[in-house]
Amino acid sequence: MSPFLKIVLDLGPLLVFFGGNYLHGIFFATGAFMVAIALSLTITYALERKLAPMPLVTGVVVMVFGTLTVVLQDELFIKLKPTIVNTIFATILFAGLLMERPLIKYLFEQVFPLTDEGWRKLTMRWALFFVFLACLNEVIWRNFSTDFWVAFKVWGVFPITVLFAAAQLPLMQAHQLPETSDETA
């Protein structure tokens, strides 16, 4: 899959949510978000014949909490979705660390060859980051308007996540495994 298409499939549903809220309000936006997530997951599966765990969990929680939001006409449910998803991710990562299995390693070891210590540290940092995002979501939705919360989900959380990921590069470089060469001299 091309990097551009991957970005569209990952960010597209959030942009649909933002636009739907701007044009027609939170309940319309939630329904549109559910359709966009389902479409994104379907296209991803059609192209790759697999779904990554994080988008799949997010999609399931969006469907459950989105349905509750629309059917009960209560925006609380969609506002709780990021807290629940981030808490699930943090819990899974912390559980992996307790079992001495840094789970991020299994997602990214083909892309980033790191030492075991590097994987443990990276997993701990991401687990703590997910806790931070869950807490941040709680602060935002409880203290600001729905429109601000929606805008922050789109224009705040993504840049914060990109900055956090970029801040992990020094750790990853410090714990990178030495390259092996197939060349014989």
Secondary structure, 3 states (H helix, E strand, C coil): CCHHHHHHHHHHHHHHHHHHHHHHCHHHHHHHHHHHHHHHHHHHHHHHCCCCHHHHHHHHHHHHHHHHHHHHCCCHHHHHHHHHHHHHHHHHHHHHHHCCCCCHHHHHCCCCCECHHHHHHHHHHHHHHHHHHHHHHHHHHHHCCHHHHHHHHHHHHHHHHHHHHHHCHHHHHHCECCCCCCCCC
